[in-house]
């Protein structure tokens, strides 16, 4: 199966054509640098995303505290991660970068605050 995608690894935005069968990449064309091929393979075989959202704050200056994962997580687990994040409630002041949940969902990533709270 041929799949078209745009590479987002550099400002060129190469139009990639990916030949993939059963979740494995057989070939990539259209990339002007090696990053394009690596990007296409990752997107087909193991897509990951940084999850950015907010958690509930109680007794703080903000009712919703912006958070994100410090590393990408599997795209297939985004909805499960959102269900887990809904359970998180912050009651203590934080600085940007403070860890809220270590080893979030056993994925080896931390859920961190992205804004100072008071």
Backbone as JSON Lines, residues from 0, in Angstrom:
{"i":0,"aa":"X","n":[0.84,-1.17,0.0],"ca":[0.0,0.0,0.0],"c":[0.89,1.24,0.0]}
{"i":1,"aa":"X","n":[0.58,2.18,-0.85],"ca":[1.32,3.43,-0.91],"c":[0.6,4.48,-0.06]}
{"i":2,"aa":"X","n":[1.36,5.17,0.77],"ca":[0.78,6.2,1.63],"c":[1.55,7.49,1.41]}
{"i":3,"aa":"X","n":[0.84,8.6,1.29],"ca":[1.46,9.91,1.13],"c":[1.45,10.61,2.48]}
{"i":4,"aa":"X","n":[2.56,11.28,2.8],"ca":[2.64,12.06,4.02],"c":[3.63,13.2,3.83]}
{"i":5,"aa":"X","n":[3.53,14.19,4.68],"ca":[4.45,15.32,4.65],"c":[5.4,15.19,5.84]}
{"i":6,"aa":"X","n":[6.68,15.24,5.56],"ca":[7.68,15.16,6.63],"c":[7.67,16.47,7.42]}
{"i":7,"aa":"X","n":[7.74,16.36,8.73],"ca":[7.76,17.55,9.6],"c":[9.07,17.69,10.36]}
{"i":8,"aa":"X","n":[10.09,16.96,9.95],"ca":[11.36,16.97,10.67],"c":[12.22,18.21,10.38]}
{"i":9,"aa":"X","n":[12.0,18.85,9.26],"ca":[12.75,20.08,8.96],"c":[11.84,21.01,8.17]}
{"i":10,"aa":"X","n":[12.24,22.25,7.95],"ca":[11.37,23.22,7.29],"c":[11.03,22.91,5.82]}
{"i":11,"aa":"X","n":[11.72,21.99,5.19],"ca":[11.46,21.69,3.78],"c":[10.07,21.1,3.56]}
{"i":12,"aa":"X","n":[9.58,20.3,4.48],"ca":[8.25,19.7,4.35],"c":[8.13,18.79,3.14]}
{"i":13,"aa":"X","n":[9.08,17.9,2.99],"ca":[9.08,16.98,1.84],"c":[7.8,16.16,1.78]}
{"i":14,"aa":"X","n":[7.29,15.97,0.56],"ca":[6.14,15.1,0.33],"c":[6.67,13.69,0.15]}
{"i":15,"aa":"X","n":[6.38,12.84,1.1],"ca":[6.9,11.47,1.1],"c":[5.87,10.5,0.54]}
{"i":16,"aa":"X","n":[6.36,9.51,-0.15],"ca":[5.54,8.39,-0.58],"c":[6.13,7.15,0.09]}
{"i":17,"aa":"X","n":[5.31,6.51,0.89],"ca":[5.77,5.38,1.69],"c":[5.09,4.12,1.21]}
{"i":18,"aa":"X","n":[5.9,3.12,0.9],"ca":[5.39,1.8,0.52],"c":[5.39,0.96,1.8]}
{"i":19,"aa":"X","n":[4.2,0.62,2.28],"ca":[4.08,-0.12,3.55],"c":[3.17,-1.32,3.38]}
{"i":20,"aa":"X","n":[3.54,-2.39,4.01],"ca":[2.75,-3.62,4.03],"c":[2.68,-4.15,5.45]}
{"i":21,"aa":"X","n":[1.46,-4.36,5.96],"ca":[1.24,-4.93,7.29],"c":[2.02,-4.2,8.38]}
{"i":22,"aa":"X","n":[2.01,-2.87,8.34],"ca":[2.65,-2.08,9.37],"c":[4.16,-1.98,9.28]}
{"i":23,"aa":"X","n":[4.75,-2.43,8.19],"ca":[6.2,-2.35,7.99],"c":[6.49,-1.57,6.72]}
{"i":24,"aa":"X","n":[7.51,-0.75,6.77],"ca":[7.89,0.08,5.63],"c":[8.83,-0.69,4.72]}
{"i":25,"aa":"X","n":[8.46,-0.74,3.44],"ca":[9.31,-1.4,2.44],"c":[10.18,-0.38,1.7]}
{"i":26,"aa":"X","n":[9.73,0.88,1.65],"ca":[10.52,1.9,0.98],"c":[9.91,3.28,1.15]}
{"i":27,"aa":"X","n":[10.78,4.29,1.05],"ca":[10.35,5.68,1.17],"c":[10.97,6.47,0.03]}
{"i":28,"aa":"X","n":[10.17,7.29,-0.64],"ca":[10.69,8.17,-1.69],"c":[10.17,9.58,-1.43]}
{"i":29,"aa":"X","n":[10.85,10.56,-2.03],"ca":[10.44,11.95,-1.9],"c":[11.2,12.72,-0.84]}
{"i":30,"aa":"X","n":[11.95,12.03,-0.01],"ca":[12.7,12.72,1.04],"c":[13.98,13.31,0.48]}
{"i":31,"aa":"X","n":[14.27,14.55,0.89],"ca":[15.48,15.22,0.44],"c":[16.63,15.08,1.45]}
{"i":32,"aa":"X","n":[16.35,14.48,2.6],"ca":[17.41,14.24,3.59],"c":[17.07,12.94,4.33]}
{"i":33,"aa":"X","n":[18.03,12.38,5.06],"ca":[17.78,11.12,5.78],"c":[16.69,11.22,6.85]}
{"i":34,"aa":"X","n":[16.43,12.43,7.35],"ca":[15.41,12.58,8.38],"c":[14.03,12.16,7.87]}
{"i":35,"aa":"X","n":[13.77,12.39,6.59],"ca":[12.47,12.04,6.01],"c":[12.19,10.56,6.08]}
{"i":36,"aa":"X","n":[13.19,9.76,5.73],"ca":[13.0,8.32,5.77],"c":[12.78,7.85,7.21]}
{"i":37,"aa":"X","n":[13.57,8.38,8.13],"ca":[13.44,8.0,9.54],"c":[12.05,8.39,10.06]}
{"i":38,"aa":"X","n":[11.58,9.58,9.7],"ca":[10.27,10.05,10.12],"c":[9.17,9.12,9.6]}
{"i":39,"aa":"X","n":[9.23,8.78,8.31],"ca":[8.21,7.93,7.7],"c":[8.17,6.55,8.37]}
{"i":40,"aa":"X","n":[9.32,5.98,8.6],"ca":[9.38,4.66,9.25],"c":[8.77,4.73,10.64]}
{"i":41,"aa":"X","n":[9.12,5.77,11.4],"ca":[8.57,5.94,12.74],"c":[7.06,6.11,12.71]}
{"i":42,"aa":"X","n":[6.55,6.91,11.79],"ca":[5.11,7.17,11.71],"c":[4.31,5.93,11.33]}
{"i":43,"aa":"X","n":[4.88,5.06,10.54],"ca":[4.18,3.85,10.12],"c":[4.35,2.72,11.14]}
{"i":44,"aa":"X","n":[5.57,2.51,11.61],"ca":[5.85,1.35,12.45],"c":[5.65,1.57,13.94]}
{"i":45,"aa":"X","n":[5.89,2.79,14.43],"ca":[5.75,3.06,15.86],"c":[5.48,4.54,16.09]}
{"i":46,"aa":"X","n":[4.28,5.02,15.75],"ca":[4.0,6.45,15.92],"c":[3.93,6.84,17.39]}
{"i":47,"aa":"X","n":[4.57,7.95,17.73],"ca":[4.58,8.45,19.11],"c":[4.26,9.94,19.1]}
{"i":48,"aa":"X","n":[3.76,10.43,20.24],"ca":[3.41,11.83,20.38],"c":[3.73,12.31,21.8]}
{"i":49,"aa":"X","n":[4.1,13.59,21.91],"ca":[4.14,14.26,23.22],"c":[2.68,14.57,23.55]}
{"i":50,"aa":"X","n":[2.23,14.21,24.73],"ca":[0.86,14.48,25.13],"c":[0.83,15.78,25.92]}
{"i":51,"aa":"X","n":[0.06,16.74,25.45],"ca":[-0.09,18.04,26.09],"c":[-1.56,18.22,26.45]}
{"i":52,"aa":"X","n":[-1.83,18.52,27.72],"ca":[-3.2,18.69,28.18],"c":[-3.21,19.5,29.47]}
{"i":53,"aa":"X","n":[-4.22,19.35,30.29],"ca":[-4.3,20.07,31.57],"c":[-4.92,19.15,32.62]}
{"i":54,"aa":"X","n":[-4.57,19.4,33.89],"ca":[-5.15,18.65,35.0],"c":[-5.83,19.64,35.94]}
{"i":55,"aa":"X","n":[-6.73,19.12,36.74],"ca":[-7.5,19.94,37.66],"c":[-6.64,20.45,38.81]}
{"i":56,"aa":"X","n":[-6.77,21.72,39.14],"ca":[-6.08,22.31,40.28],"c":[-7.1,22.67,41.36]}
{"i":57,"aa":"X","n":[-6.82,22.31,42.6],"ca":[-7.72,22.63,43.71],"c":[-7.0,23.55,44.69]}
{"i":58,"aa":"X","n":[-7.6,24.7,44.98],"ca":[-7.02,25.63,45.94],"c":[-5.79,26.35,45.4]}
{"i":59,"aa":"X","n":[-5.63,26.4,44.1],"ca":[-4.5,27.08,43.48],"c":[-5.01,28.27,42.66]}
{"i":60,"aa":"X","n":[-4.11,29.11,42.2],"ca":[-4.49,30.26,41.39],"c":[-5.09,29.87,40.05]}
{"i":61,"aa":"X","n":[-4.78,28.68,39.58],"ca":[-5.33,28.18,38.31],"c":[-6.24,27.0,38.58]}
{"i":62,"aa":"X","n":[-7.37,26.95,37.89],"ca":[-8.26,25.79,38.04],"c":[-7.79,24.63,37.19]}
{"i":63,"aa":"X","n":[-7.16,24.93,36.06],"ca":[-6.61,23.9,35.18],"c":[-5.12,24.18,35.02]}
{"i":64,"aa":"X","n":[-4.29,23.18,35.3],"ca":[-2.83,23.3,35.26],"c":[-2.34,22.65,33.97]}
{"i":65,"aa":"X","n":[-1.65,23.42,33.09],"ca":[-1.14,22.81,31.86],"c":[-0.01,21.82,32.16]}
{"i":66,"aa":"X","n":[-0.08,20.66,31.51],"ca":[0.91,19.6,31.71],"c":[1.26,18.97,30.37]}
{"i":67,"aa":"X","n":[2.35,18.2,30.36],"ca":[2.72,17.42,29.18],"c":[3.62,16.28,29.61]}
{"i":68,"aa":"X","n":[3.78,15.31,28.71],"ca":[4.74,14.26,28.97],"c":[6.11,14.79,28.58]}
{"i":69,"aa":"X","n":[7.15,14.35,29.29],"ca":[8.49,14.85,28.99],"c":[9.14,14.13,27.81]}
{"i":70,"aa":"X","n":[8.52,13.04,27.36],"ca":[8.97,12.29,26.19],"c":[7.73,11.8,25.45]}
{"i":71,"aa":"X","n":[7.88,11.43,24.2],"ca":[6.72,10.92,23.47],"c":[6.22,9.59,24.03]}
{"i":72,"aa":"X","n":[4.91,9.37,23.87],"ca":[4.3,8.1,24.24],"c":[3.67,7.49,22.98]}
{"i":73,"aa":"X","n":[3.42,6.18,22.98],"ca":[2.8,5.57,21.8],"c":[1.44,6.22,21.49]}
{"i":74,"aa":"X","n":[1.24,6.54,20.23],"ca":[-0.02,7.17,19.82],"c":[-1.21,6.29,20.16]}
{"i":75,"aa":"X","n":[-1.03,5.0,20.12],"ca":[-2.12,4.07,20.42],"c":[-2.58,4.13,21.88]}
{"i":76,"aa":"X","n":[-1.79,4.78,22.73],"ca":[-2.14,4.84,24.16],"c":[-2.59,6.23,24.61]}
{"i":77,"aa":"X","n":[-2.8,7.13,23.66],"ca":[-3.18,8.51,24.0],"c":[-4.51,8.55,24.76]}
{"i":78,"aa":"X","n":[-5.53,7.85,24.28],"ca":[-6.84,7.91,24.95],"c":[-6.78,7.29,26.34]}
{"i":79,"aa":"X","n":[-6.03,6.22,26.5],"ca":[-5.84,5.62,27.82],"c":[-5.13,6.61,28.74]}
{"i":80,"aa":"X","n":[-4.14,7.29,28.22],"ca":[-3.4,8.3,29.0],"c":[-4.32,9.43,29.44]}
{"i":81,"aa":"X","n":[-5.21,9.86,28.55],"ca":[-6.14,10.93,28.91],"c":[-7.08,10.49,30.02]}
{"i":82,"aa":"X","n":[-7.52,9.24,30.0],"ca":[-8.37,8.73,31.09],"c":[-7.62,8.77,32.42]}
{"i":83,"aa":"X","n":[-6.33,8.43,32.4],"ca":[-5.53,8.45,33.62],"c":[-5.29,9.89,34.1]}
{"i":84,"aa":"X","n":[-5.08,10.8,33.17],"ca":[-4.83,12.2,33.53],"c":[-6.07,12.81,34.17]}
{"i":85,"aa":"X","n":[-7.25,12.4,33.76],"ca":[-8.48,12.92,34.36],"c":[-8.55,12.63,35.86]}
{"i":86,"aa":"X","n":[-7.83,11.62,36.33],"ca":[-7.83,11.24,37.74],"c":[-6.88,12.1,38.57]}
{"i":87,"aa":"X","n":[-5.99,12.84,37.91],"ca":[-4.98,13.63,38.61],"c":[-5.58,14.96,39.07]}
{"i":88,"aa":"X","n":[-5.33,15.3,40.33],"ca":[-5.79,16.56,40.89],"c":[-4.63,17.16,41.68]}
{"i":89,"aa":"X","n":[-4.27,18.39,41.36],"ca":[-3.13,19.03,42.01],"c":[-3.61,19.98,43.11]}
{"i":90,"aa":"X","n":[-2.93,19.9,44.26],"ca":[-3.29,20.77,45.38],"c":[-2.08,21.54,45.91]}
{"i":91,"aa":"X","n":[-0.91,21.29,45.33],"ca":[0.31,21.96,45.82],"c":[0.89,22.85,44.72]}
{"i":92,"aa":"X","n":[1.52,23.96,45.12],"ca":[2.14,24.83,44.13],"c":[3.27,24.11,43.38]}
{"i":93,"aa":"X","n":[3.42,24.44,42.12],"ca":[4.43,23.82,41.27],"c":[5.15,24.88,40.46]}
{"i":94,"aa":"X","n":[6.34,24.52,40.0],"ca":[7.08,25.34,39.03],"c":[7.02,24.61,37.69]}
{"i":95,"aa":"X","n":[7.21,25.35,36.63],"ca":[7.27,24.73,35.31],"c":[8.4,23.71,35.31]}
{"i":96,"aa":"X","n":[8.13,22.52,34.84],"ca":[9.12,21.45,34.8],"c":[9.04,20.48,35.96]}
{"i":97,"aa":"X","n":[8.27,20.82,37.02],"ca":[8.11,19.9,38.15],"c":[7.38,18.64,37.69]}
{"i":98,"aa":"X","n":[7.84,17.51,38.22],"ca":[7.23,16.22,37.88],"c":[5.95,16.05,38.7]}
{"i":99,"aa":"X","n":[4.87,15.75,38.01],"ca":[3.59,15.51,38.66],"c":[3.39,14.01,38.88]}
{"i":100,"aa":"X","n":[3.67,13.22,37.84],"ca":[3.58,11.76,37.94],"c":[4.84,11.17,37.32]}
{"i":101,"aa":"X","n":[5.62,10.45,38.13],"ca":[6.81,9.77,37.62],"c":[6.4,8.47,36.93]}
{"i":102,"aa":"X","n":[7.15,8.12,35.9],"ca":[6.91,6.87,35.15],"c":[5.43,6.7,34.85]}
{"i":103,"aa":"X","n":[4.86,7.71,34.23],"ca":[3.44,7.75,33.91],"c":[3.02,6.5,33.14]}
{"i":104,"aa":"X","n":[2.06,5.79,33.68],"ca":[1.49,4.56,33.1],"c":[2.55,3.49,32.82]}
{"i":105,"aa":"X","n":[3.67,3.55,33.51],"ca":[4.73,2.58,33.29],"c":[5.42,2.72,31.94]}
{"i":106,"aa":"X","n":[5.28,3.88,31.31],"ca":[5.84,4.11,29.98],"c":[7.26,4.69,29.99]}
{"i":107,"aa":"X","n":[7.79,4.95,31.18],"ca":[9.13,5.51,31.26],"c":[9.17,7.0,30.95]}
{"i":108,"aa":"X","n":[8.02,7.66,31.04],"ca":[7.94,9.11,30.83],"c":[7.34,9.74,32.08]}
{"i":109,"aa":"X","n":[7.62,11.0,32.28],"ca":[7.05,11.72,33.41],"c":[6.0,12.7,32.91]}
{"i":110,"aa":"X","n":[4.98,12.92,33.72],"ca":[4.01,13.96,33.44],"c":[4.5,15.19,34.21]}
{"i":111,"aa":"X","n":[4.73,16.29,33.48],"ca":[5.31,17.47,34.11],"c":[4.41,18.7,33.93]}
{"i":112,"aa":"X","n":[4.54,19.64,34.87],"ca":[3.84,20.92,34.79],"c":[4.54,21.79,33.75]}
{"i":113,"aa":"X","n":[3.78,22.58,33.03],"ca":[4.39,23.47,32.05],"c":[4.2,24.94,32.42]}
{"i":114,"aa":"X","n":[3.63,25.19,33.61],"ca":[3.42,26.55,34.07],"c":[3.51,26.59,35.59]}
{"i":115,"aa":"X","n":[3.97,27.7,36.11],"ca":[4.05,27.89,37.56],"c":[2.64,28.06,38.12]}
{"i":116,"aa":"X","n":[2.39,27.42,39.26],"ca":[1.12,27.58,39.96],"c":[1.37,28.13,41.35]}
{"i":117,"aa":"X","n":[0.41,28.83,41.88],"ca":[0.55,29.37,43.24],"c":[-0.7,29.13,44.04]}
